Amino acid sequence: MSQQLPLDELTLTLARIRGLLLTEEKVDRAVQLLAEGVRDAFPGSAGAGVSLIDEQGNRTSAGATDPLVIQGDQSQYRLGEGPCLSAWATEQTVIVSNAGADDRWPAWAESARELNIASVISAPLIRGPRCFGAMKLYSAAGDAYDQNTAGSLEKLAASAAILLDNIQSTETPKRFSEGLVEALNSRDSISRAQGYLMGQRGLTEEEAVRELLNLSQESKKSLAAVSAEILGGGRRDRVHEGT
């Protein structure tokens, strides 16, 4: 069963998750919100979860939408094996089509049968050289996930990893106004302005977002307004000057 998100839906999902996470000051709450966002993006799943993992493989924070996810995760950490730990360790998305018969993790496969977990997909959360966790979907149906699902989940993971890493590493993350969160949810113009900055100045995705935030704060205008000015040519001189 393919669960590839349409481009518009994926964009809106990313915007919603970004908007939620950018207002959070606590890692645990941000992780829970992310899990809920992933669940909403893939409604055919039994549940979704996000785990943050340290360098030794110990889970430091987790969010889950359903008891099945909690039980499935707990069994992986108790046994020291499973698809989510493998996604974190290998920094590759892991797809499980028949969990109860998967010989990659025989002990966890037995636990999956007991929990009625048939399919799992888990994507790593990577920021730069560091993989600090994984997000995952569980299903009671076999063959629930494929490469299309992986592509959509990886896009969510890439965006969320930037924000989660910032929340983890900053003692007092900056709170954003309600107007800014609403602007983030209007992703069309913002995404195009971000792409313009990346193309004109050779910025990375994160650097382009930071530039938009700086311009918004300096002008005391919303991100949507600043993006519209860039796309309309009103701010392009400053963009080219690198201010």
Salt bridges, closest charged atoms under 4 A:
GLU25 OE2 - ARG175 NH1 3.46
ASP40 OD2 - ARG16 NH2 3.53
ASP40 OD1 - ARG39 NE 3.22
ASP73 OD2 - ARG59 NH1 3.98
ASP73 OD2 - LYS136 NZ 2.84
ASP102 OD2 - ARG104 NH2 2.67
ASP165 OD2 - ARG127 NH1 3.06
ASP165 OD1 - ARG130 NH2 2.40
ASP188 OD2 - ARG192 NH2 3.59
GLU205 OE2 - ARG18 NH2 2.66
GLU206 OE2 - ARG127 NH2 2.43
GLU206 OE2 - ARG210 NH2 3.08
GLU211 OE2 - ARG201 NH1 3.37
GLU218 OE1 - ARG238 NH2 3.23
GLU229 OE2 - LYS221 NZ 2.56
GLU229 OE1 - ARG235 NE 2.49
